[in-house]
């Protein structure tokens, strides 16, 4: 089953439905498209498909024209400025989020720098940068490689056992 996600920008309404929803004639919608007041999507066959947002823009165009007396070029400029303002607000919101993230990173960096400065101060006062448990046993700075254990010669183990047996029989 194919699922489609619909939102306010989904171009789903054919021109007759968009005209009815906006209260305008289909020819008026075509004229507004040619003037660039609204830019509907296109179907595979080339027919116009209007979104809910397009219909809201059409209603605003009608209101500005009929109630406010603004001509179409003025309406186009108003719509452009509103779009620009919306983009600026989105950018401003993104920039505020980035600033908040940078402030958090700066605070973290300052905390690390303060910790390092404290460690350096304590080192200058004779303390180690990394706490080390000290012992009384002397530490060999240049350790010699460990001597390889000698392998007993064949029969030595047997001789060793025999000598031990002799000692126990002689002493006991």
BELZI-V161831 format. One record per pair of residues at least 24 apart in sequence whose C-alpha atoms are under 6 Angstrom apart, sorted by sequence separation. I is the first residue (numbers start at 1). GAP is how many residues later the second one is. If there is no record, write none. Layout:
i:gap
I:GAP
I:GAP
This chain:
i:gap
11:30
22:33
14:35
13:36
12:37
13:37
22:37
11:38
12:38
11:39
12:39
37:39
11:40
10:41
9:42
8:44
9:44
8:45
